[in-house]
């Protein structure tokens, strides 16, 4: 039997975070005031956050990088946090994926321009099924992993086949998806849902999966529509928990039709430096809580405070602290009313 821990598989990339004064309209100019480099993508972000929250937690990294400077940078950043990188594959056939993250100075809103690179080449055969830690297997982002998003005659997608194989080993499965424009959600995301124990997504992605409008014309969350989206996703097959997060807070529901809500922290506007990786930070807090078998009420609070910690830095991981330090944010700022 393998030791317990958390496995994270999927998108590995480098973020080039570029702070801008305002997002330019088509044909117009905006000013870049600062550029920084950090790890990015589901795998490095979530793993680095988990390592910060609990430095005793066994963590395994699974992904594909190019044999280049960005790839070496990612490996070094993960290795120095004592994350197992023995199952990170390197290729000469593509470059390490990267993203230009355009972050507005006021409010931290961001827009992503991604070069998919080596992430396109990660296959089902690259998953180390026999070496996975017992515990949780989390993969992301669906819609950005070409080989795993590919059609499978029996399962619908290759990713669904992978998740079923892992779930049969007694390992809890979890997935995150990307907020993408377009109509691919139903075809690519839906087949995996029946092989998931947990789905952790934002309100935009929940709307895309279900076709429901979760933000109304005034951009306010429609709670009734959000709960309906969660129920619809459960009906599509998720076994245990559907967890939906948004700037306003987080919602969770299970197949027993138990419903939980926790508002986000009441942060002052000058606290927020950026929101790159905030979803992955939330995910890290939630995965840690699920792994430690905490109550859902506590899990939502921890996940929200982890996301709040992330907002204190312009990059995706520098804001994260130990669980004890993160929980102090709740004591300091409290929850939104």
C-alpha positions in Angstrom: 0.0 0.0 0.0 1.3 3.5 -0.9 1.5 6.2 1.8 -1.3 8.7 2.1 -1.1 12.1 0.5 -2.5 14.3 -2.2 -1.7 13.9 -5.9 -2.2 16.9 -8.3 -2.1 16.3 -12.0 -2.6 18.4 -15.1 -1.6 21.9 -16.2 1.9 23.1 -15.4 3.0 26.5 -16.6 4.9 29.7 -15.8 2.9 32.9 -15.2 4.3 36.2 -16.4 2.3 38.6 -14.3 2.0 42.1 -15.9 0.5 44.8 -13.9 -1.5 47.3 -16.1 -3.3 50.5 -15.4 -6.5 49.5 -17.2 -7.5 46.7 -19.6 -7.3 48.2 -23.1 -10.1 48.0 -25.6 -9.4 46.5 -29.0 -6.9 48.8 -30.9 -6.0 50.8 -27.8 -3.0 51.0 -25.5 -2.5 50.3 -21.8 0.6 50.7 -19.7 2.5 47.9 -18.0 4.0 49.1 -14.7 5.5 45.9 -13.4 6.4 42.4 -14.6 7.0 39.3 -12.3 7.5 35.6 -12.9 5.9 32.8 -10.9 4.7 29.3 -11.0 1.2 28.9 -12.6 -1.5 26.4 -13.5 -3.5 24.0 -11.5 -0.6 21.7 -10.5 2.1 24.1 -9.3 -0.3 26.6 -7.8 -2.3 24.1 -5.8 0.8 22.1 -4.7 2.7 25.2 -3.6 -0.3 26.4 -1.6 -0.8 23.0 0.0 2.9 22.9 1.0 2.6 26.3 2.6 -0.5 25.4 4.5 0.9 22.1 5.8 4.6 21.4 5.2 4.3 17.8 6.5 1.8 16.8 3.9 3.0 14.2 1.3 2.4 15.8 -2.2 2.9 14.4 -5.6 3.2 16.4 -8.9 2.1 14.9 -12.2 2.5 16.8 -15.4 4.4 17.6 -18.6 7.0 20.3 -19.2 9.4 21.3 -21.9 13.1 20.7 -21.5 13.8 24.4 -21.2 14.4 27.2 -18.8 10.8 27.6 -17.7 10.6 23.8 -17.1 13.7 23.9 -14.9 12.3 26.9 -13.0 9.1 24.9 -12.2 11.0 21.9 -11.1 13.2 23.9 -8.8 10.3 25.8 -7.3 8.4 22.5 -6.5 11.5 20.7 -5.3 12.5 23.4 -2.8 9.1 22.9 -1.2 9.8 19.2 -0.8 7.1 18.2 -3.4 7.6 14.8 -5.1 8.5 15.7 -8.8 9.5 12.2 -9.8 6.5 11.9 -12.1 7.0 15.2 -13.9 7.7 14.3 -17.6 9.9 16.4 -19.9 9.6 16.6 -23.6 11.7 18.0 -26.5 8.6 18.3 -28.7 7.2 21.4 -27.1 8.0 24.3 -24.8 6.8 24.6 -21.2 3.4 26.3 -21.2 3.2 29.9 -20.1 0.6 32.6 -19.5 0.7 36.3 -19.8 -1.5 37.4 -16.9 -2.7 41.0 -17.4 -3.6 42.3 -13.9 -5.3 45.6 -13.4 -3.8 47.8 -10.7 -7.1 48.7 -9.2 -9.0 45.7 -7.9 -6.7 43.0 -9.2 -9.0 41.8 -12.1 -7.0 39.7 -14.5 -7.1 38.4 -18.1 -5.1 35.5 -19.3 -3.3 34.9 -22.6 -2.0 31.3 -22.6 0.4 29.3 -24.8 -0.6 25.7 -24.1 2.7 24.2 -25.0 3.7 20.9 -23.3 0.4 20.6 -21.4 -1.2 19.5 -24.7 1.0 16.4 -24.7 0.1 15.0 -21.2 -1.5 11.6 -21.8 -3.3 8.9 -19.8 -0.1 6.8 -20.0 1.8 9.6 -18.1 -0.3 9.0 -15.0 1.6 6.8 -12.5 -1.4 4.7 -11.4 0.6 2.3 -9.2 2.6 5.0 -7.5 -0.2 7.4 -6.5 -0.5 8.3 -2.9 -3.6 7.0 -1.1 -5.9 9.9 -0.4 -6.9 12.3 -3.1 -6.2 12.7 -6.8 -7.0 16.1 -8.1 -6.7 17.1 -11.8 -7.1 20.4 -13.7 -7.7 22.1 -15.8 -10.2 20.2 -17.9 -10.5 22.0 -21.3 -6.8 22.8 -21.4 -5.3 19.3 -21.6 -5.7 18.3 -25.2 -4.8 14.5 -24.9 -7.0 14.0 -21.8 -9.8 16.1 -23.2 -9.9 14.0 -26.3 -12.9 11.8 -27.1 -13.0 8.3 -25.8 -15.5 5.9 -27.4 -16.7 4.3 -24.2 -16.1 7.0 -21.5 -16.8 10.1 -23.5 -13.3 11.5 -22.8 -9.9 10.1 -21.9 -10.0 12.1 -18.7 -13.1 10.3 -17.6 -11.4 6.9 -18.2 -8.4 8.0 -16.1 -10.6 9.2 -13.3 -12.6 5.9 -13.2 -9.4 3.9 -13.1 -8.1 5.9 -10.2 -11.4 5.9 -8.4 -11.5 2.1 -8.6 -8.2 2.0 -6.6 -10.1 3.6 -3.7 -8.5 7.0 -4.2 -11.0 10.0 -4.0 -11.0 11.9 -7.2 -11.4 15.7 -7.7 -11.4 18.0 -10.7 -11.2 21.7 -11.6 -12.0 23.2 -15.0 -11.0 26.5 -16.7 -13.2 29.5 -17.2 -13.3 29.4 -21.0 -15.5 31.1 -23.6 -17.2 28.7 -25.9 -19.5 25.7 -25.9 -17.1 22.8 -25.1 -18.2 22.3 -21.4 -21.0 19.8 -22.0 -18.9 17.6 -24.3 -15.6 17.6 -22.3 -16.5 18.2 -18.7 -19.8 16.2 -18.3 -18.3 12.7 -19.0 -16.0 13.0 -16.0 -18.6 14.0 -13.5 -19.8 10.5 -12.7 -16.2 9.5 -11.8 -15.6 12.3 -9.3 -15.9 12.5 -5.6 -15.5 16.2 -5.6 -15.9 19.0 -8.1 -14.4 22.3 -7.1 -15.3 25.1 -9.6 -16.3 28.8 -9.7 -19.7 30.2 -10.4 -18.9 30.9 -14.1 -17.9 27.3 -14.7 -21.0 26.0 -12.9 -23.1 28.1 -15.2 -21.2 26.8 -18.3 -21.7 23.2 -17.2 -25.4 23.5 -16.5 -26.5 26.2 -18.9 -27.9 28.2 -16.0 -27.5 32.0 -15.6 -25.9 32.4 -12.1 -25.2 36.1 -12.3 -28.2 38.3 -13.2 -28.2 41.5 -15.3 -26.8 43.5 -12.3 -24.0 40.9 -11.9 -25.3 39.7 -8.6 -25.3 36.1 -7.7 -28.7 34.4 -8.1 -28.6 32.1 -5.1 -31.6 30.0 -6.4 -29.8 29.5 -9.8 -26.6 28.6 -8.0 -28.1 26.0 -5.8 -30.0 24.6 -8.9 -26.7 24.4 -10.8 -25.1 22.4 -7.9 -28.1 20.0 -7.8 -27.9 19.5 -11.6 -24.2 18.7 -11.4 -24.9 16.2 -8.6 -27.6 14.6 -10.8 -24.9 14.3 -13.6 -23.0 12.0 -11.3 -20.7 13.6 -8.8 -20.6 11.3 -5.8 -19.9 13.4 -2.8 -19.5 17.2 -3.0 -20.0 20.0 -5.5 -18.2 23.1 -4.2 -18.7 26.4 -6.0 -16.7 29.5 -5.1 -17.1 33.1 -6.1 -15.7 36.5 -4.9 -18.8 36.7 -2.6 -18.3 33.4 -0.9 -18.6 29.6 -1.3 -21.4 27.1 -1.6 -21.3 23.3 -1.1 -23.9 20.6 -1.5 -23.9 16.8 -1.5 -26.1 13.9 -2.6 -27.9 13.9 0.7 -29.1 17.4 -0.3 -27.3 19.1 2.5 -26.4 22.7 1.7 -23.7 24.9 3.2 -22.7 28.5 2.5 -19.9 30.6 3.8 -19.3 34.3 2.8 -15.8 35.4 1.9 -13.7 37.6 4.1 -14.5 41.3 4.5 -11.2 42.6 3.1 -10.3 46.3 2.8 -9.7 47.3 -0.8 -6.1 48.2 -0.3 -5.4 44.6 0.9 -5.9 43.1 -2.6 -2.8 43.1 -4.7 -3.9 40.5 -7.3 -6.2 37.6 -7.8 -4.0 35.3 -10.0 -4.4 31.8 -8.5 -7.2 32.6 -6.1 -9.2 29.7 -7.3 -6.3 27.3 -6.8 -5.7 28.7 -3.4 -9.4 28.1 -2.5 -9.0 24.6 -4.0 -5.9 23.9 -1.8 -7.7 24.9 1.3 -10.7 22.7 0.4 -8.5 19.7 -0.6 -6.5 20.0 2.7 -9.8 20.1 4.6 -11.3 17.1 2.8 -8.1 15.2 3.2 -8.2 15.9 7.0 -11.9 15.0 7.1 -13.0 18.3 8.5 -16.6 19.3 8.6 -17.9 21.1 5.5 -18.6 24.3 7.5 -14.9 24.4 8.6 -13.7 23.4 5.1 -15.5 26.3 3.5 -14.1 28.8 6.0 -10.5 27.4 5.5 -10.9 27.5 1.7 -12.2 31.1 1.8 -9.4 32.3 4.1 -6.8 30.5 1.9 -8.2 32.4 -1.1 -8.0 35.6 0.9 -4.3 35.0 1.7 -3.7 34.6 -2.0 -5.1 38.0 -2.7 -2.3 39.7 -0.7 0.3 39.1 -3.5 0.3 39.8 -7.2 1.5 36.3 -8.1 -0.2 33.0 -7.7 1.5 31.6 -4.6 3.5 34.2 -2.6 0.5 35.2 -0.4 -0.1 31.7 1.1 1.0 31.1 4.7 0.6 28.2 7.2 -2.8 27.1 8.1 -2.5 28.7 11.5 -1.5 32.1 9.9 -4.2 31.8 7.3 -6.8 31.3 10.0 -5.7 34.5 11.7 -7.1 36.3 8.6 -10.5 35.2 9.6 -10.0 36.6 13.1 -8.6 39.8 11.8 -11.1 40.6 9.1 -14.2 38.5 9.7 -16.8 37.5 7.1 -18.8 39.6 4.7 -22.2 40.6 6.0 
